[in-house]
Amino acid sequence: SPFTTLETWLPAGPNLKPQSSFLLSAGLNYSTLDGMFESGLEIYYRNLYGQIDYSDHANLLSAPFPEGQLRQGSARAAGIEFRVAKQKGQWNSWLTYTFSRVKKTTPGINDGHTFYPFFDRPHQAMILLKYNIPSHFNTGAAWYFSSGGMTTLPSGFYLENGITVPVYEARYNARLPVYHRLDLFANYRWKSLRFPLSYELSLHLRNVYGRHNPFIYGFNKILDDEGNFRVPADLRTAPNIVPTRLSVNGVIPSISFKVSLQ
């Protein structure tokens, strides 16, 4: 789960090699003489060593030596990034797009075969529009799009003493649905007339159209006759397991107030 609060930090040592990477990148930037428009293009290639992953059926809570539950391997990442922006004037806009791929090879995982990890997302894009009233107010919208990350789904199930047990053939064998959302924002700034202070009030509405972007699939529930999800509890018959998706949130409003020295 990406929301766990349980973290363990281990130093490098005889059983845990330090991580390292080698990066090559090249870029080209262009802007007009008046600074109104700017664009850029960058490509990169990176090798990563000592990348950490969990062993199959890892149990970190009760293991006296957690490094024994880890496996280390290598990864390769490459991509191209493009952006174009209008920087000046009452209307500002940005467009960015990235195409990238990541592959990992870890002994002991997927029989040592190369695989795409969770954070492999080939396509990522962002479009932003912003309207400015000089020195006081700005408002705008930002739309985000990304390919779904990799996940692990069972290839089948079998019954053991009336309990449904999933069967996994490989790790990271499926991709989550695409991620996208629209955010709206507004910021108002003003200065104090009596003190050397400036203030900023910000309103933000995240995921305006309420997209439920799933981050995990589950197969431990069934549908009853009323269409409600239930945890399988009938040990006499095989439950009709259906896939379910878990999302983080719908629409999230927020407000903030900032005070700064001039």
N, C-alpha and C positions, 0 to 999 in steps of 0.2 A: 504494500500500500504506500502511495506517495505521501500519506498524512500521518505516518507513525511518529511518535515522539521518542521512541526508543532508539538511541544512537550509541554506538560503541566506537571509540577512537583507539586505534592500535598503531604503535610506531613500527617502522620498518625494522626487520631483524633477520635472524637466520631462516625463519619460516615464512617471512613476508617481505618480499623484495620491494625496493622503492620503485615508484612509478616514474616514468620519463616519457618524453615525446620529442619528435623532430618535426618542424613545421616549415613549409615553403609556401610563400604567397606572393602574388604580384597584382598590382592594381593600377587603374587608370582613372583619373578624375578630371572633370571639365566643368568650368563655370563661366558664365558670361561676364563681360567686363564690368557691368553694373552690379553684379552679384545677385541678379534677379533669379536666375535658374542655375541649378547645379545637377550634375549627374556623375555616376561612378560605376565602375565595373571591377570586380576583384575575383580572382580564382585562388584556390588554396589546396594544399595536399598535406596531410598529417599522418605520421606513424606514431602509435602509442604503444608503450611497453609496460608490462606489469599490471595490466588492467584487471580489476578484481571482479569476480562473480561468485555466486553461491554454488556449492555442490548440490547435486540432486538430493532432495529430501533433507536439506540442511536444518539443523536444530540448534539455534544460537542461544536459546534461553538457558538450556541445561548443560551446555557443553563447557567443560572446565577450560578447554583451550580452543577458543572460537576460531583461531586461524586455521585449525584443522578442517573447518567447514567451508573454507574459501578455496577458490581456484584462481590462478592468475594466467593471463594470456596476453595476446596482442590485438591491436585494432588498427584499421586504416579508415581514414575519412578524407573525402574530397568533395569540393563543391564550387559553385559559381554564384556570386551575389551581384545583383543589379539594383540601382536606385536612381530615381530622378525626383527632383524637388523644386518647388517654387518657393523661394525664401523670403521675398519682400512683398510689400503691398498689403492691402486689407485682407486679401485671400491668400492663404498659404496652403500648399498641398504636398504630400509625399507619396511616392509609390515605391515599394521595395519588393523584390522577389528573389528567392534563394532556391537553387536546386542543389541538393547534397545527398550523399550516401555514406553510410557507416557500416563497416563489416568487422566482426570479431571472430577470433579463433582462440578457443580456450581448451586445452587438454582436459578431458574428463567431462566435457559438456557437448552434447550432440555428437558423440563419438569422435570428437576432434574436428568435425567438419565446420567450415566457415558459415556463420549465420548473421542475420540482421538483428541487432539488439533492440531493446525497447525504444531508445531515443533516435532510431533511424526514421526520419520523416523527410521523404524526398522533396516535397513541395511546401514552401512557406511563403506567404505574401501578406502585405499590410498596405492598406490605402487610408490615408488621413486627409481630411479637409478641415481647415481652421479659419475662422473669421475673426479679425482683430479690430478693435476700436483703440487707437493709439493710447498707450500708457494707463488704460483703465480696464478694459473688458475684452475677453476673447471666449469664443465658444466653437465647438466643432464636433466631429464624429470620426471614429476610427473603426475600420473593419479588419478583422484578423482571420486568416485562413491557414490551415496546416494539414498535411496528411496525418492520418492517425498513426500512433506508435504501434510497435509490434507487441503481441501478447501471446500467451500460451493457452491453447484450447485442447480439451481431450479429444482423441480420435474415436473413442467408444466407451462403453460402460459394460460392466458385468455385475452379477449379483453374488454376494458372499454372505450367507446366513441372513438373507433378506435385506441386506444393505447394499445400496448401489455404489460401486467403486469405479471411479474414472480411470481410463487408460490413456497414458501420454506417450506418444512416439517420439516427439522432438520438442525442444524448447523454442519459444518464439516462432510458432508455425502459422500465425495468422496476424492480420492487421486490423486495428480498431477503425471505426468509421472516421471520416474526416472531421476535423475540428474547425469550427468557425463561430464568430460572435461579432456583435456590433456594440460599441461603447459610445456614449454621449457624454460631453463634459462642458463645463462653463467655469470660468475663473474671473473674479473681480478683484482689482488691486486699487489701493488708495494709500495716501500718506497722511500721517498725523500732522495737524496744524500746530501742536504744542510741543511734541516730543520728536526726537530724531528716529522715528519708527515708521515702518511701512507694514501694511496689512494685506492679506490675501485670503479671500473666501472662495473655496472650490467645491463644486458639485459634480458628482460623477455617477453615471448610471451604466453599470456593467451588464453586458449581455441583454440588450434591450428587448430582442424578440424571444427571449427565454429559451434559447437553444440548450438542450440537455446533452452536453458532450460527454459520452461515456468514457470512463477510464478503466473499467474492469467488467468482465463477463462472469456470470455465475450460472451453475447448473444444479444447485442444491434446493430448488424449489419446484413445486407442482402447482397446477391450477385446479381449484376445486370446482364443484358444480356451479358456484356463484361467480366464478371468474376471479377469485382472490388467490394470491400466492400463499402457499403453505409449505412449511418445511416437511419433507417426507417423514412419516411416522408409522406408516402401515407396513409392518414386517411380513405380512402374509401375501401381498401381491406386489408386483413390480410397479413402482411409481412412474407416472408419466412425466418425466423431468423435461422442463422447457428451459431454454436459455433466457437469462435476465441480464439487463445492463444497469450498472450503477453509475450515476452522474453526481457531480459535486453540488451544483447549484443551478438556480434559474436566474431571475433578475436580481441584481444586488445594487441598491442605492447606497451612496456614501457622501459624507460632507466633512470638510476639514477647514480649519482656520489656522493661519500661520502669521506670526509676528516676527519681523526682522529689523535689525538695526540698519539705518541708512548709511 
